[in-house]
Amino acid sequence: MQRLAPRDPKEAQDVADSTSDAPNKLRKLLPTYEPSSRSSRSRAVAGAGAGRDAPLASLPPRINYVRLACEACRKSKRKCTAGRPKCDSCAGRDLVCEYKDIASAEANTQAMKRKYDQVQEQNDSYRELFNLVRSLPEKESSDIVRRLRGGADIDDVVRHAQHGDPLLQMALAPKTSFRYDFPYLASMPSALSSLDTHPLRSITSPTRLQSQPDGDRGQRFISPPGHLVVGQHPSAYMMPYHAAQVVEIRTSGLTLSRWTPVSKDDDVLRALLHSYLLNDYLTFPTMQKDIFLQAMRDGDRRFCSSLLVNALLAEACHTYRRAPNRPQSWRPEILGKQFLAEAKRLWEIEAGKTILTTLQAAMILHVVYSIKGMDKVGLSYLIQAVAMAQDMSLFRPVRQKKGKTKTARDFTAWCLYRWQALQGLHFFRAPLIRDPPVTPLPDPAEDPSWYGEVWAKYPTSETLIPASHGYVFRAITVLRQIANDMACIMFEGTTAIRSLTPCEIASFHCRLEAWYSQLPEAITPKRAVLPCQLKMHMEYCVLLFKLSQMQLSTENEATSCEHPPTKETETVSYALRCLDTVTRLYYVRQSFDYPDPYLTYFLSILANLTIESMDGGSVRAEGADGLKTLRSTLILCLKGLYDQGQHAHVASIVALLLRNRLAVEDLEALKGYIDWDEENNDVTLAPKYAQEDFPMTIVKHDQEVHMSTLENLVKQYDQLALDANASASSQGTSLDGMSQGT
């Protein structure tokens, strides 16, 4: 083919040059650049004129092909993104997004990735939930578990635990300090304020307490050092004891249902155990707490048994505030009655076995029956406990010098000795055990673990407060040893009570003064605030009062004694005022609204002595305001007995008997503070269930013991009621006869 010649010579020359230099006429390589959106758009619109010079960024995005659209997009002919679980179109319109054939429409890799993301999100929620339950305090962890069991969503629970309630976080902390006001007279009577009694010095003003630095901030949920005492923790003085909670690591996650068939709810059983440790154990201990709890966890039947656990839970029901119908102990459906029935069944099975746990259960059963007002029924358990202790040689020395078994034996021996000593003098019985155990009590400062401390935590405080159980246990034991020695002299194998000689009275006075002066700093009157500590001082006042009433010395006998006795009138007045002061101190700190069975004994004694004083007895009021002071004390005691009667039947019987002894003026003043229910069925049941040798007053040497017990007084009250009804019916009959005759 022949090439045509160009028309222009210059053009011909350019063509020749291009053909000769073709390899050297290539496009220069330049770096790419990111044009603006407007320039890229104009360049893209320019079309093919840009050629290969157009940048890659200006290319249109790759089309995402969808294999299957959802039903909503397919019917409305919209573009579907095939998103899971909803496409963008359905999510924006809040429509139901469904796919007919997911298996064929979704690739295996996409399905696996989607499921993996879902499992990963769920796993993150569970991991965060586990970390929260493990790191949060026990109360908040229990609240999380409770919400989960109630059906709450996991994400909602985690979100609430992490971020909390904004309204609750913005709220101010409530005022935690609280004190109770005295009835009738709001302030401390002047007769008690002018008396230089040791218990009165412990009443500290709130201003002084608030000005003290709170050392609670340094430690969180750990055992404080052994030298800390209650006086260094203002929370114990500013809040009542019933607001605290016991902290015991051995009960965490403890399965108590394995020891009792009565209930399978371990949360309720642990709450009962905590109530026992916080209240009953500090007043009526029967076993070493730490050894018992560890044996319960480990299943060690040397120191724990089903009989012991059921008896303990039966006693705990008296102080467990959530248990319904507690004072009506005769009703078979209440929880305490069921535990007691199971304990009695196991007692019959283990009859004849002399083991440590059975002995401890026998003491608890005696306590339970005493609280129920059936002490005469429970006395057999105490006698059997003493017999088992003699068979086991608990009060004799053993070859074993140390170990868990020796500690459990020695602790139980001292518990039995001090419990029967309380029954001797205060309940007018000959002591069942005359001599204390051979093994001496260790010093709580040197060996605090022997006693087993009880730690309590108050709201808004991060520090655990010790109850000083070792010091209280030893002090009460020494005090009851003095009472047991007095009872051994008074009941020397005869039915009548032998009065103490002036020398013996003077000797016991010296022992009481030495006991009081040697009290450890942690439980001195200026630091006593917990119920167990205050009741220890009440017991001292009652023992001092009884010793003063036994004083029958003559001038010749008094001069012949090595220790001259104190004047009776001064000592009796001092002891009564001390008891009144400590009782008021207990009320202003703790109140009488919460269950404390031992309070009934002290309140009944103080009420009886006050009534005798108002009737012109041996103890008389001083000053012009003496009658108001005595009336305020009487109303305080009867209010306490009435409040305790809501928890224990014995207290309601005592309150009823004392109310019937009041004068009209005192009864009218009492109605402003107590709402008596005259139609209460418990009043009619009182004589039937009052099988109790509970002392209604302090018996003097020349009085009949059996005439002052609760059972006999209830029988007398029942007989008076029958006589009154018979008199009313006979009077009505005679009136009817007269009307018919006319």
LUMNUDO-11029 format. One line per 10 residues: number of its first residue (from 0); their letters; for each residue x, y, z of C-alpha. Coordinates in steps of 0.5 Angstrom, whole numbers. Each point is the difference from the previous one (the first is absolute). Layout:
# residues N
NUM> A> X,Y,Z; ...
This chain:
# residues 742
0> MQRLAPRDPK> 0,0,0; 3,7,-2; 0,5,5; -3,7,-2; 5,6,1; -2,5,4; -2,7,-2; 4,4,4; 7,-1,0; 1,2,8
10> EAQDVADSTS> -5,-5,1; 4,-5,-4; 6,1,4; -4,-1,7; -2,-7,-2; 7,-1,-2; 3,2,7; -6,-4,3; 2,-7,-3; 7,1,1
20> DAPNKLRKLL> 0,2,7; -6,-4,2; 3,-4,6; 2,7,3; -7,3,0; -3,-4,6; -4,4,6; 3,2,6; -1,-3,6; -3,4,5
30> PTYEPSSRSS> -2,-1,8; -8,0,1; -3,5,3; -7,0,4; -4,5,-4; -6,4,4; -7,-3,-1; -2,6,-5; 6,-1,-4; -1,-8,0
40> RSRAVAGAGA> -7,1,-2; 2,5,-6; 5,-5,-2; -4,-6,0; -6,4,-4; 6,2,-5; -1,-7,-2; 5,-4,-4; 4,6,-2; 4,-1,7
50> GRDAPLASLP> 2,-6,-3; 5,-4,5; 2,6,3; -7,0,5; 2,-2,7; -2,-6,3; -4,3,6; -5,3,-5; -2,-7,-2; -7,-2,2
60> PRINYVRLAC> -1,-5,6; -1,-7,-1; -7,-2,-1; -2,-5,6; -4,-5,-3; -5,-3,5; -2,-7,-1; -7,0,3; -4,6,2; -5,0,6
70> EACRKSKRKC> -7,-1,0; -2,7,1; 5,3,-5; -2,-5,-5; -7,2,0; 1,7,0; 6,0,-5; 5,3,4; 7,-1,0; 2,-4,6
80> TAGRPKCDSC> 7,-1,3; -2,-7,3; 3,2,7; -1,-4,6; -5,0,4; -3,5,-4; 2,4,-6; 1,7,0; -7,2,-4; -4,-4,5
90> AGRDLVCEYK> 4,2,6; -1,8,-2; -8,-2,-1; 0,-4,6; -3,-6,-4; 0,-8,1; 6,-2,-4; 0,-7,-2; 3,-5,-5; -3,-6,-3
100> DIASAEANTQ> 6,-4,-1; 6,2,5; 4,-6,-1; 1,1,-8; 0,8,0; 5,0,6; 7,-2,-2; 3,-5,6; 6,5,1; -5,6,1
110> AMKRKYDQVQ> -4,-5,5; 5,-2,4; 3,7,1; -7,3,2; -1,-6,5; 7,1,3; -1,8,1; -6,-2,4; 3,-5,4; 6,5,1
120> EQNDSYRELF> -5,5,3; -3,-5,4; 6,-2,3; 2,7,1; -6,1,5; 1,-7,3; 7,2,2; -1,7,2; -6,-3,5; 5,-5,3
130> NLVRSLPEKE> 5,5,1; -5,4,4; -3,-5,4; 7,-2,2; 3,7,2; -7,4,3; -1,-1,7; -5,-6,2; -6,4,1; 1,3,-7
140> SSDIVRRLRG> 2,-7,-3; -7,-3,3; -4,6,-3; 3,-2,-7; -2,-7,1; -7,1,3; -1,4,-6; 2,-5,-5; -4,-5,4; -6,5,-1
150> GADIDDVVRH> 1,-1,-8; 4,7,-1; 4,1,-7; 7,-1,1; 2,6,-4; -5,4,5; 3,-3,6; 7,2,-2; -1,7,-3; -4,1,7
160> AQHGDPLLQM> 6,-3,4; 5,4,-4; -3,7,0; -5,-1,5; -6,4,2; 1,8,-2; -5,2,5; 2,-4,5; 7,2,-1; -2,8,0
170> ALAPKTSFRY> -4,-1,7; 3,2,6; 3,-6,5; -6,0,6; 2,1,7; 2,-6,4; 1,3,7; -7,-2,4; -2,0,7; -6,-2,4
180> DFPYLASMPS> -4,5,4; -2,-2,7; -8,-1,1; -3,4,5; 6,4,2; 4,2,-6; 7,1,4; 4,-4,5; -3,1,7; 4,5,4
190> ALSSLDTHPL> 0,-5,6; 4,-5,-5; 4,6,-3; 2,2,7; 3,-7,2; 7,-1,-2; -1,-7,-3; 5,-3,-4; -6,-2,-6; -2,7,0
200> RSITSPTRLQ> 7,3,-2; -1,-5,-7; -5,5,-2; 4,4,-5; -3,6,-4; -1,-1,-8; 4,7,-1; 6,-4,4; -1,-6,-5; 0,4,-6
210> SQPDGDRGQR> 6,4,1; 4,-6,1; 4,-2,-6; -3,-7,-3; 6,-5,-1; -5,-4,-5; 3,2,-6; 6,-3,0; -2,-7,0; -6,-4,-5
220> FISPPGHLVV> -2,-6,2; 6,-3,3; 1,-2,8; 2,6,4; 6,0,4; -1,-4,7; 1,7,4; -6,3,-3; -6,1,5; -7,2,-1
230> GQHPSAYMMP> 1,7,3; 4,2,-6; -6,-1,-5; -5,5,0; -5,-4,-4; -1,-4,6; -2,6,4; -4,3,-5; -4,-6,-3; -4,-5,4
240> YHAAQVVEIR> 3,-7,0; -6,-3,-4; 2,4,-6; 7,-4,-1; 1,-6,-4; 5,-6,2; 5,-1,-4; 3,-7,0; 4,-3,-6; -2,-7,2
250> TSGLTLSRWT> -7,1,-1; 1,2,-8; -3,-5,-4; -2,-5,6; -5,-5,-2; -4,-1,6; -5,-4,-3; 4,-6,0; -1,0,8; -7,1,1
260> PVSKDDDVLR> -6,-2,-4; -5,5,2; 2,5,-5; 4,0,-7; 1,8,0; 7,1,1; -1,7,0; -5,0,6; 5,-5,4; 6,4,-1
270> ALLHSYLLND> -4,6,2; -2,-4,7; 7,-2,1; 2,8,-1; -5,2,5; 2,-6,5; 7,3,0; -2,7,0; -4,-1,6; -1,-7,4
280> YLTFPTMQKD> 7,-2,-1; 3,6,4; -5,-1,6; -1,-7,0; 6,-4,-3; 0,-7,0; 6,-2,-5; 6,3,-3; -3,4,-6; 6,-1,-4
290> IFLQAMRDGD> 1,-7,1; -7,-1,-1; -1,4,-7; 6,-4,-3; -2,-7,2; -7,2,-3; 4,2,-7; 4,-6,0; -5,-5,3; 4,-2,6
300> RRFCSSLLVN> -5,-3,4; 4,0,6; -2,8,1; -6,0,-4; -6,-4,0; -7,0,-3; -3,1,7; 4,5,2; -1,4,-6; -8,0,1
310> ALLAEACHTY> 0,2,7; 5,6,-2; -5,2,-5; -6,-1,4; 3,5,5; 2,5,-5; -7,0,-2; -2,4,6; 5,6,-2; -1,-1,-8
320> RRAPNRPQSW> -5,6,-1; -2,-2,-7; -3,-7,3; -8,1,1; -4,-1,6; 6,-1,5; -3,1,7; -5,-5,-2; 4,-6,1; -5,-5,1
330> RPEILGKQFL> -2,0,-7; 2,-6,-4; 1,4,-7; 5,5,2; 7,-1,-2; 3,0,7; -5,-6,2; 2,-4,-6; 8,1,2; -2,-2,7
340> AEAKRLWEIE> -4,-6,-2; 6,-3,-4; 5,1,5; -5,-4,5; 0,-5,-5; 7,-1,-1; 1,1,8; -4,-7,1; 4,-3,-6; 7,2,4
350> AGKTILTTLQ> -3,-2,7; 6,-3,4; 5,3,-5; 5,4,4; 4,4,-5; 2,8,0; -5,2,-5; -6,-3,4; 2,3,6; 0,7,-3
360> AAMILHVVYS> -7,-1,-3; -3,-2,7; 3,7,2; -4,3,-6; -6,-3,1; 0,2,7; 1,7,-2; -6,-1,-5; -5,-2,5; 2,5,5
370> IKGMDKVGLS> -1,5,-6; -7,-3,-1; -2,0,7; 0,-7,1; 7,0,5; -3,-6,4; 0,-4,-7; 7,2,-2; 3,-1,7; 1,-8,-2
380> YLIQAVAMAQ> 4,2,-6; 5,4,5; 0,-6,5; 2,-5,-6; 5,5,-2; 4,0,7; -1,-7,0; 4,-1,-7; 5,5,2; 2,-4,6
390> DMSLFRPVRQ> 0,-7,-4; 5,4,-5; 4,3,6; -1,7,-3; 2,3,7; 6,-4,1; 7,0,-3; 2,-3,-7; 6,-3,-2; -1,4,-7
400> KKGKTKTARD> 4,7,1; -3,3,-6; -4,-1,-7; -7,1,-2; -3,-5,4; 3,3,6; -2,7,-1; -7,-3,-2; -1,-4,6; 3,6,5
410> FTAWCLYRWQ> -4,5,-3; -7,-4,0; 2,-2,8; 1,8,1; -7,1,-3; -4,-5,4; 3,2,6; -2,7,-1; -7,-1,-2; -1,-5,6
420> ALQGLHFFRA> 3,5,4; -5,5,-3; -6,-4,2; 2,-1,7; 0,6,4; -5,4,-5; -5,-5,-1; 1,-3,8; 3,-7,-2; 5,-4,3
430> PLIRDPPVTP> 6,0,-4; 1,-6,-5; 8,1,0; 3,3,6; 7,1,-3; 3,3,-6; 4,-4,-5; 7,-2,1; 2,4,-6; 1,7,1
440> LPDPAEDPSW> -3,5,-5; 6,3,-4; 1,8,-1; -4,3,-5; 6,4,-2; 5,-5,-1; -5,-6,-3; -6,4,-3; -1,-6,-5; -2,-5,6
450> YGEVWAKYPT> -6,4,1; -2,2,-8; -1,7,-1; -7,3,-3; 1,5,-5; -6,5,-2; 0,5,-6; -5,6,1; -3,4,-6; 4,5,-3
460> SETLIPASHG> 7,-2,3; 5,-5,-3; 3,-2,6; -2,-6,4; -1,1,7; 2,-6,6; -5,-2,5; 6,-1,5; -3,-7,1; 6,-2,3
470> YVFRAITVLR> 0,5,6; -8,0,1; 0,-8,0; 6,0,5; -3,6,5; -7,-3,0; 3,-7,2; 4,3,6; -7,4,2; -4,-7,-1
480> QIANDMACIM> 5,-4,4; -1,5,6; -7,-1,-1; 1,-7,0; 4,0,6; -6,4,4; -5,-5,-2; 4,-6,2; 0,3,7; -7,2,0
490> FEGTTAIRSL> -2,-7,-3; 4,-5,5; -4,-6,-1; -7,3,3; -6,2,-3; 0,7,4; 5,5,-2; 5,2,5; 2,7,1; 7,2,-1
500> TPCEIASFHC> 4,2,6; 3,8,0; 7,-3,-1; -3,-4,-6; -3,6,-3; 6,5,2; 4,-5,-4; -4,0,-6; -1,7,0; 8,0,-1
510> RLEAWYSQLP> 0,-5,-5; -5,5,-4; 4,6,1; 6,-4,-3; -4,-2,-6; -2,7,-2; 6,3,1; 4,-5,-4; -5,0,-6; 4,1,-7
520> EAITPKRAVL> 0,7,-3; -4,-3,-6; -6,-1,5; 1,5,5; -7,4,1; 3,6,-4; 1,-5,-6; -6,-4,1; -5,0,-6; -2,-6,-3
530> PCQLKMHMEY> -6,-4,3; 5,-6,3; 4,5,4; -6,4,3; -3,-6,2; 6,-2,3; 0,6,5; -8,-1,1; 2,-7,3; 5,3,4
540> CVLLFKLSQM> -5,5,3; -5,-5,1; 5,-5,4; 3,6,4; -8,2,2; -1,-7,2; 6,-1,4; -2,7,4; -7,-3,1; 3,-6,4
550> QLSTENEATS> 4,4,5; -3,-1,6; 6,1,5; 0,3,7; 5,5,3; 4,-6,3; 0,-4,-6; 2,5,-4; 6,2,4; 3,-7,1
560> CEHPPTKETE> 0,0,-8; 7,1,-3; -4,4,-6; -5,5,4; -7,0,-5; -2,6,-3; -7,3,3; -6,-4,-3; -4,7,-2; 6,3,-4
570> TVSYALRCLD> 2,-6,-4; -7,-2,-2; -1,7,-2; 6,0,-4; -1,-6,-3; -7,1,-2; 2,7,-3; 5,-3,-4; -5,-5,-3; -4,5,-2
580> TVTRLYYVRQ> 5,4,-3; 3,-6,-4; -7,-2,-2; -1,7,-3; 7,0,-3; -3,-6,-4; -6,3,-2; 3,7,-3; 5,-4,-4; -4,-6,-2
590> SFDYPDPYLT> -7,0,2; -4,-6,2; -4,-1,-7; 5,-5,-2; 0,-7,3; 5,-1,6; -3,-6,4; 5,2,6; -3,7,1; -7,-3,3
600> YFLSILANLT> 4,-2,6; 3,7,2; -6,3,-2; -5,-4,4; 5,1,6; 1,8,-1; -8,0,-1; -1,-4,7; 4,4,4; -3,7,-3
610> IESMDGGSVR> -7,-2,2; 3,-2,7; 3,7,0; -6,3,-2; -5,-4,5; 5,2,6; 5,-5,-1; 7,-1,3; 3,5,-6; -3,7,0
620> AEGADGLKTL> 0,5,-4; 4,6,1; -2,8,-1; -6,3,-2; 0,-3,-7; 1,-7,3; -7,-3,-3; 1,3,-7; 7,-4,0; -3,-6,3
630> RSTLILCLKG> -6,0,-5; 5,2,-6; 4,-7,2; -6,-4,0; -3,2,-6; 7,-1,-4; 0,-7,3; -7,-2,-2; 1,3,-7; 6,-4,0
640> LYDQGQHAHV> -4,-6,2; -6,1,-5; 5,1,-5; 4,-7,1; -7,-3,1; -1,1,-8; 6,-5,0; 0,-5,6; -6,-2,3; 3,0,7
650> ASIVALLLRN> 1,8,0; -8,1,-2; -2,-4,6; 5,4,5; -3,6,-3; -7,-2,1; 1,-2,7; 4,7,2; -5,4,-3; -5,-3,4
660> RLAVEDLEAL> 4,3,6; 0,7,-2; -4,6,3; -6,3,-4; 5,6,-1; 6,-4,-2; -5,-4,-5; -2,6,-3; 7,3,-1; 2,-7,-3
670> KGYIDWDEEN> -6,0,-5; 3,6,-4; 6,-4,-2; -3,-7,0; -6,-2,-4; -2,-6,4; -5,-5,-4; -5,-3,4; -3,-5,-5; 7,-3,-1
680> NDVTLAPKYA> 0,-8,0; 6,0,3; -2,2,7; -5,-5,1; 6,-5,-2; 4,3,5; -1,-5,6; 0,-6,-5; 7,1,-3; 3,3,7
690> QEDFPMTIVK> 4,-6,2; 6,4,2; 4,1,7; 1,7,-3; 2,5,7; -5,6,0; 3,3,5; 7,0,4; -2,-5,6; 3,2,7
700> HDQEVHMSTL> 2,-5,5; -6,-1,4; -5,0,-6; -3,-7,-4; 4,-1,-6; -6,-4,-4; -5,6,2; 4,5,-5; 1,-4,-6; -4,1,-6
710> ENLVKQYDQL> -4,-6,-1; -3,1,7; -1,7,-1; -4,-2,-6; -4,-5,3; -2,5,5; -2,5,-5; -4,-5,-3; -3,-2,6; -2,7,1
720> ALDANASASS> -3,1,-7; -4,-6,2; -2,2,6; -2,7,-3; -4,-3,-5; -4,-5,5; -1,6,4; -3,4,-6; -4,-6,-2; -3,-1,7
730> QGTSLDGMSQ> -2,8,1; -3,0,-7; -4,-7,2; -3,4,7; -2,6,-4; -4,-4,-5; -3,-3,6; -2,6,3; -3,3,-6; -4,-6,-1
740> GT> -2,0,7; -3,7,0
